C-alpha cells in the first residue's frame, strides 16, 4: 500500500484521520473491524503494558514482539511502529532498526524529533516514516515532565520550521504532541502531509490516542487532555469479582469448557 499517497489524498479531500495504538492480536483485530484508519504499535507499551514509568526503557525487541502480535490481527489497515529510544541516533542505525520493524510487519515507522537526515535515508530505502514533534516522550526525563510546546514565538518558529523540514525529508504524516492549538493549525495549513494531533487541539488533520486511555482501562493514570469514551476498568473488575465469588461458592454457572 502507498501510505503517503493515501494520506495526502485523504487530507486533500478533507477526510480526517483517526488513529489508535495496539499492542496485541485481539485489540488490533477489534480496532480494524471498528474502522480505524491506522494502528500504531507505540512505545507507550512501556507504560500501559509493561508498567514502566515512561517510554524510555522500551527496547526494539519488545516493539518487535508486540508488532508481530498486532500484525496477526490486521489484514487491511496500515500498521506503524515506533522506533524506541536510542535506536536511531545516526541515519545508519535508524535504517538498521527500521528494517527490523518492517521485517516484523510494520508498514511505516515513527521516530521523534527534528531528524531529517534519518528520515531521508529511510525514505530513500523505501521505508515510510511518520514524524513526531512537540512534546517528545523519549525526552521526558531531561525535560522534567510533559510540557506544552510552542508557547513562545521562538519555540513556535522552530517547530514550524522542523515540520517543513520533515515533510521535505519525505515524512508521510506528522504527529504533533501537546502543541499549542494555534501552532498546530498553522502547521496543518502549511503542510501537504496530514498532521495527527495528541493533546494539540482540534485543528490537526487527525488525532491519535493511546487505546487504554480512550477506553478507561487505567483509572490510576489519565492524561489531562484525554476524555475517556467509556470506563472498561469497572466492568472488568466486576466480571473478575463475580468469577471469584462463583468459584469460591462452587457455582454451577461456571463454564469450564475453555481455559
PALUMLO-403616 format. One line per 10 residues: number of its first residue (from 1); for each residue x, y, z of N, C-alpha, C. Coordinates in steps of 0.02 Angstrom, whole numbers, always signed. Each point is the difference from the previous one (the first is absolute). Layout:
% residues N
NUM	X,Y,Z,X,Y,Z,X,Y,Z  ...;
//
This chain:
% residues 259
1	+42,-59,+0,-42,+59,+0,+44,+62,+0  -21,+52,-33,+36,+63,-1,-30,+45,+54  +29,-4,+59,-29,+36,+56,+2,+75,-11  +56,+25,-23,+7,+73,-8,-51,+27,-50  -6,-33,-56,-48,+23,-51,-71,-1,+28  -17,-54,+36,-67,-5,+29,-13,+55,+52  +51,+15,+41,-8,+50,+52,-7,+70,-30  +40,+15,-50,-5,+66,-32,-68,+7,-35  -23,-53,-32,-66,+1,-32,-54,+13,+52  +5,-34,+57,-50,+10,+53,-1,+72,+24;
11	+60,+29,+8,+3,+69,+22,-30,+47,-52  +17,-12,-63,-26,+42,-54,-76,-2,-3  -28,-58,+14,-73,-8,-2,-34,+19,+66  +41,+20,+49,-29,+20,+65,-22,-58,+43  +27,-59,-12,-17,-59,+40,+47,-5,+59  -25,+14,+59,+42,-1,+60,+18,-71,+19  +60,-8,+28,+27,-65,+18,-12,-14,+74  -22,-61,+15,-7,-23,+69,+48,-59,+11  +50,+11,+42,+50,-51,+13,-3,-20,+74  +18,-63,+14,+4,-25,+68,+59,-48,+6;
21	+20,-13,+62,+54,-47,+12,-28,-70,+13  +43,-50,-12,-16,-69,+19,+66,-36,+14  -5,-51,+42,+60,-36,+21,-9,-75,-2  -60,-23,-21,-15,-72,+0,-49,-17,-56  -8,-64,-12,-43,-25,-54,-73,+20,+7  -33,-14,+58,-72,+15,+3,-15,+74,-6  +41,+43,+31,-12,+72,-5,+7,+23,-72  +52,-23,-34,+11,+20,-69,-58,-22,-44  -23,-61,+9,-55,-25,-41,-64,+40,+13  -14,+15,+63,-59,+39,+17,+5,+71,-29;
31	+58,+30,+2,+9,+67,-27,-12,+0,-76  +28,-49,-34,-10,-2,-73,-74,-10,-16  -33,-45,+35,-71,-13,-13,-44,+59,+18  +26,+45,+42,-37,+60,+19,+9,+56,-50  +47,-7,-47,+9,+50,-52,+55,+51,+12  +48,-15,+44,+54,+47,+14,+42,+9,-63  +31,+59,-7,+39,+16,-60,+72,-25,+2  +30,-2,+59,+69,-24,+7,+9,-23,+72  +40,-53,+8,+17,-26,+66,+74,+11,+12  +15,+28,+58,+70,+11,+19,+19,-46,+57;
41	+53,-39,-10,+30,-37,+55,+50,+48,+32  -25,+37,+49,+39,+54,+29,+44,-22,+57  +53,+39,+12,+42,-15,+59,-37,+18,+64  -60,+26,-6,-44,+8,+58,-14,-67,+33  +16,-55,-34,-10,-66,+30,+41,-6,+64  +55,+38,+5,+39,-1,+61,-41,+19,+60  -44,+49,-8,-40,+25,+55,-65,-38,+9  -35,-16,-56,-67,-29,+6,-2,-76,-3  +56,-31,-18,+3,-73,-1,+53,-27,+48  +58,+32,+1,+56,-27,+39,+7,+32,+69;
51	-39,+52,+14,+1,+29,+67,+60,+44,+14  +33,+25,-51,+56,+45,+10,-24,+72,+10  +42,+43,+27,-21,+68,+16,-1,+46,-61  +34,-20,-54,+0,+39,-62,+17,-47,-58  +16,+29,-58,+12,-41,-59,+74,-15,-13  +43,+28,+41,+71,+2,-18,+34,-68,+3  -23,-45,+42,+33,-65,+7,-28,-54,-46  -48,+18,-42,-26,-49,-49,+54,-18,-50  +7,-64,-15,+51,-23,-46,-29,-15,-69  +45,-5,-48,-20,-17,-68,-30,-71,-1;
61	+28,-45,+38,-26,-69,+2,-71,-1,+27  -15,+43,+49,-68,+3,+28,-49,+27,-51  +20,+52,-36,-44,+26,-53,-13,-53,-52  +52,-36,-20,-7,-53,-51,-47,-55,+25  +7,-20,+62,-43,-52,+29,-74,+20,-5  -16,+61,+20,-70,+23,-1,-23,+15,-71  +45,+24,-41,-17,+14,-70,-22,-65,-36  +35,-54,+11,-18,-63,-32,-69,-23,+22  -17,+10,+63,-67,-18,+24,-53,+42,-33  +12,+66,-4,-47,+45,-33,-8,-18,-73;
71	+54,-14,-33,-2,-15,-72,-44,-61,-14  -1,-48,+45,-41,-59,-10,-75,+16,+3  -18,+55,+31,-70,+18,+6,-25,+48,-52  +45,+23,-45,-17,+52,-48,+11,-24,-71  -49,+12,-43,+5,-19,-70,+5,+60,-47  -36,+54,+15,-6,+55,-48,+27,+66,+26  -9,+13,+64,+19,+65,+28,+77,+5,+5  +29,+57,-18,+72,+7,+8,+21,-3,+73  +57,-31,+12,+28,-6,+67,+67,+36,+2  +7,+47,+46,+64,+35,+11,+28,-22,+66;
81	+66,+10,+9,+32,-19,+63,+52,+54,+18  +6,+12,+64,+48,+49,+25,+71,-29,-1  +47,+42,-19,+71,-15,+13,+14,+22,+72  +21,-46,+43,+10,+18,+70,+61,+45,+10  +5,+26,+60,+56,+42,+20,+67,-34,-13  +47,+38,-26,+68,-23,-13,+5,-51,-56  -49,-3,-45,+5,-47,-56,+5,+37,-67  +6,+67,+2,+6,+38,-63,+43,+62,+9  +54,-8,+38,+44,+57,+14,+37,+25,-62  +14,-46,-45,+31,+18,-64,-45,-24,-56;
91	+7,+27,-60,-41,-24,-56,+10,-75,-12  +61,-24,+6,+14,-71,-13,-33,-44,+53  +3,+21,+64,-33,-38,+52,-76,+0,-10  -26,+58,-19,-72,+5,-13,-21,-48,-55  +40,-4,-53,-17,-45,-56,+1,-72,+23  +51,-20,+37,+3,-69,+24,-59,-17,+45  -17,+46,+45,-56,-11,+46,-66,-3,-38  -9,+47,-46,-63,+2,-37,-9,-62,-43  +54,-26,-28,-6,-60,-40,-25,-59,+41  +21,-4,+63,-24,-53,+44,-75,+6,+13;
101	-24,+62,+7,-71,+10,+10,-40,-17,-62  +26,+18,-58,-33,-17,-63,-4,-76,-8  +55,-34,+15,+1,-73,-5,-51,-31,+47  -13,+32,+57,-48,-26,+49,-72,+18,-18  -10,+41,-52,-68,+13,-23,-21,+73,-1  +44,+47,+14,-18,+70,+0,-6,+26,-72  -54,+38,-13,-7,+34,-64,+33,+69,+2  +12,+24,+60,+34,+65,+9,+32,+0,+69  +50,+43,+9,+30,+9,+66,-9,+72,+21  +2,+12,+65,-4,+68,+27,+61,+13,+43;
111	+27,+60,-7,+55,+21,+43,-10,+71,+24  +29,+15,+57,-10,+64,+32,+55,+50,-17  -19,+63,-9,+48,+54,-5,+15,+24,-70  +35,+57,-4,+18,+30,-65,+61,-34,-29  -10,-58,-30,+55,-41,-26,-8,-13,-75  +5,+51,-41,-11,-9,-72,+49,-47,-33  +62,-4,+25,+49,-45,-31,-20,-73,+9  -21,-17,+60,-24,-69,+12,-60,-15,-43  -47,+46,-3,-61,-10,-38,+15,-8,-75  +43,+44,-25,+16,-2,-72,+32,-67,-19;
121	+43,-27,+43,+32,-64,-16,-51,-56,+0  -45,+0,+50,-51,-52,+2,-45,+4,-62  -22,+59,-17,-45,+8,-57,+34,-21,-65  +64,+17,-6,+37,-19,-61,+8,-75,-6  -8,-35,+56,+3,-73,-1,-69,-32,+0  -51,+39,-16,-67,-26,-8,-40,-10,+63  +21,+33,+55,-35,-8,+64,-41,+62,+14  -64,-8,+11,-44,+56,+17,+14,+23,+71  +2,+66,+10,+18,+28,+65,-53,+51,+23  -20,-7,+62,-43,+49,+33,+43,+40,+48;
131	-1,+66,-7,+38,+43,+45,-38,+13,+64  +35,+29,+49,-31,+14,+65,+35,+61,+30  -37,+54,+8,+27,+62,+28,-44,+24,+58  +25,+52,+34,-35,+25,+59,+30,-31,+61  -42,-23,+46,+24,-37,+58,+25,-68,-23  +61,-17,+18,+31,-63,-20,+6,-45,+61  -43,-50,+6,+0,-42,+60,+68,-33,+15  +39,-13,-51,+65,-32,+12,+51,+48,+32  -20,+63,+7,+43,+50,+33,-32,+27,+64  -49,-37,+27,-38,+25,+57,+43,+7,+63;
141	+50,-43,+7,+42,+4,+60,+42,+62,+0  +30,+17,-57,+42,+59,-3,-41,+64,+4  -64,-4,-21,-43,+59,+3,-38,+6,+66  +3,-52,+40,-31,+3,+65,-76,-3,-1  -28,-34,-50,-73,-7,-4,-26,+15,-70  -66,-1,-6,-33,+12,-64,-23,+73,-2  +28,+38,-47,-14,+72,-4,-27,+19,-69  -46,+46,+0,-28,+24,-63,+53,+38,-39  +1,-11,-67,+51,+29,-43,-30,+54,-45  +43,+48,-18,-20,+53,-47,-29,+61,+35;
151	+13,+7,+64,-27,+58,+37,+36,+64,-18  +66,-4,-10,+39,+60,-17,+6,+5,-75  +13,+61,-24,+6,+11,-72,+59,-39,-29  +56,-1,+36,+59,-35,-26,-11,-75,-4  -33,-27,+52,-13,-72,-1,-50,-18,-54  -51,+42,-9,-50,-13,-52,+33,+2,-69  +43,+48,-12,+35,+5,-65,+43,-61,-12  +33,-24,+53,+44,-59,-8,-40,-62,-17  -58,-8,+32,-42,-59,-13,-29,+4,-71  -21,+59,-20,-26,+8,-68,+53,-16,-52;
161	+60,+26,+10,+54,-13,-48,+18,-74,-1  +2,-31,+59,+14,-72,+3,-54,-40,-37  -62,+22,+5,-54,-34,-35,+11,+2,-75  +18,+58,-25,+14,+7,-71,+60,-43,-21  +51,-2,+43,+59,-40,-15,-16,-75,-2  -42,-23,+45,-18,-71,+1,-42,-18,-60  -44,+45,-21,-38,-12,-61,+47,-4,-60  +47,+45,-4,+48,+0,-55,+43,-64,+0  +13,-27,+60,+40,-61,+4,-39,-62,-21  -67,+7,-5,-39,-55,-26,-51,-31,+46;
171	-13,+30,+59,-50,-28,+45,-68,-6,-34  -37,-52,+19,-68,-9,-27,-53,+31,+45  +18,+16,+62,-46,+33,+47,+42,+26,+57  -30,+43,+41,+36,+30,+55,-44,+1,+62  +23,-33,+53,-34,+2,+65,+22,+63,+37  -48,+37,+26,+14,+60,+40,-27,-13,+70  +45,-6,+48,-20,-17,+68,+4,+60,+47  -56,+15,+33,-6,+54,+49,+29,+65,-28  -23,+19,-58,+21,+62,-34,-57,+50,+5  +17,+64,+7,-50,+53,+1,-46,-5,-61;
181	-65,+8,+11,-49,-11,-53,+10,+48,-59  +17,+62,+14,+10,+47,-55,+59,-21,-43  +52,-27,+32,+58,-24,-38,-17,-64,-39  -37,-45,+31,-22,-61,-35,-40,+18,-62  -43,+50,+7,-41,+21,-57,+43,+29,-56  +51,+39,+18,+43,+30,-50,+42,-53,-35  +26,-47,+38,+39,-55,-30,-44,-41,-47  -61,-14,+21,-46,-39,-41,-16,+37,-65  -4,+66,+4,-14,+40,-59,+58,+0,-49  +60,-1,+25,+58,+6,-43,+24,-67,-30;
191	-16,-55,+34,+25,-65,-23,-49,-32,-50  +28,-38,-46,-41,-41,-46,-16,-67,+32  +45,-25,+44,-13,-63,+35,-44,+14,+60  -38,-50,+23,-45,+12,+56,+36,+7,+67  -26,+44,+42,+22,+5,+69,-47,-41,+44  +29,-38,+46,-39,-42,+45,+13,+23,+71  -51,+28,+31,+9,+30,+65,-11,-48,+58  +36,+13,+54,-15,-32,+64,+10,+53,+53  -55,+23,+28,+2,+54,+48,+18,+66,-32  -14,+8,-65,+19,+61,-36,-60,+36,-30;
201	-59,-11,+28,-59,+35,-24,-33,-36,-58  -49,+34,-29,-43,-31,-51,+17,+21,-71  +52,+38,-9,+15,+28,-66,+47,-42,-42  +22,-57,+27,+42,-45,-40,-43,-38,-49  +33,-37,-45,-36,-38,-51,-24,-67,+26  +16,-16,+62,-22,-62,+30,+23,-2,+72  -16,-55,+34,+18,-8,+70,+27,-70,+11  +43,-6,+51,+22,-66,+23,-4,+0,+76  -21,-56,+27,-2,-9,+73,+27,-70,+17  +21,-6,+62,+18,-65,+27,-65,-35,+18;
211	-12,-58,-28,-65,-34,+7,-21,-12,+72  +44,-23,+45,-22,-8,+70,-24,+66,+31  +29,+57,-21,-24,+64,+24,-71,+14,-25  -11,-14,-64,-66,+12,-30,-54,-41,+33  +18,-62,+19,-50,-47,+25,-5,-1,+76  +38,+42,+34,-4,+2,+73,+23,-63,+34  +52,-31,-29,+25,-63,+28,+51,+10,+55  +24,+62,+8,+49,+13,+51,-21,+61,+41  -48,-8,+45,-26,+57,+38,+51,+33,+44  +56,-34,+14,+52,+29,+43,+42,+52,-37;
221	-6,+3,-67,+36,+51,-38,-39,+18,-62  -20,+64,-4,-35,+25,-59,+30,+67,-19  +31,+5,-59,+26,+65,-22,-54,+54,+1  +20,+60,+17,-48,+54,+8,-39,+15,-64  +31,-12,-58,-33,+16,-63,-45,-55,-27  -4,-56,+36,-39,-58,-24,-68,-1,+36  -53,-5,-39,-66,-12,+27,-20,-71,-19  +4,-45,+49,-15,-70,-14,-71,-7,-26  -9,-42,-51,-66,-10,-29,-42,-51,+38  +33,-38,+42,-36,-49,+41,+43,-16,+60;
231	-24,-44,+43,+35,-21,+60,+0,-76,+2  +50,-30,-33,+3,-72,-2,+31,-31,+62  +33,+41,+40,+31,-27,+61,-53,-26,+48  -56,+36,+6,-52,-20,+48,-33,-67,-18  -25,-10,-63,-28,-65,-16,+53,-56,+0  +62,+17,-17,+54,-49,+4,+6,-28,+71  +4,+45,+47,+7,-22,+70,-63,-34,+25  -58,+23,-23,-63,-30,+21,-4,-73,-24  +21,-11,-63,-1,-69,-26,+48,-45,+38  +58,+27,+16,+49,-40,+38,-26,-16,+70;
241	-31,+50,+32,-27,-11,+67,-56,-52,-1  -42,+2,-53,-53,-49,-6,+28,-70,-9  +52,-4,-41,+34,-65,-11,+29,-26,+65  +33,+44,+38,+29,-21,+63,-54,-26,+48  -56,+38,+3,-54,-20,+45,-29,-68,-20  -14,-8,-66,-29,-63,-24,+48,-59,+11  +64,+13,-10,+49,-53,+10,+2,-23,+73  +2,+49,+45,+5,-16,+71,-64,-32,+26  -57,+16,-32,-64,-30,+21,-15,-65,-36  +43,-19,-49,-13,-60,-38,-61,+5,-44;
251	-12,+58,-29,-60,+12,-39,-1,-41,-64  -57,-30,-17,-6,-38,-63,-1,+45,-61  -3,+66,+9,-2,+46,-57,+67,+3,-38  +53,-22,+34,+65,+5,-32,+4,-45,-62  +31,+27,-52,+11,-38,-61,+73,-18,-2  +14,-64,+11,+70,-22,+1,+21,-35,-64  -36,+14,-54,+16,-34,-62,+59,+28,-38  +24,+59,+21,+56,+30,-35,+46,+33,+51  +65,-12,-6,+45,+31,+48,+62,+26,-35;
//
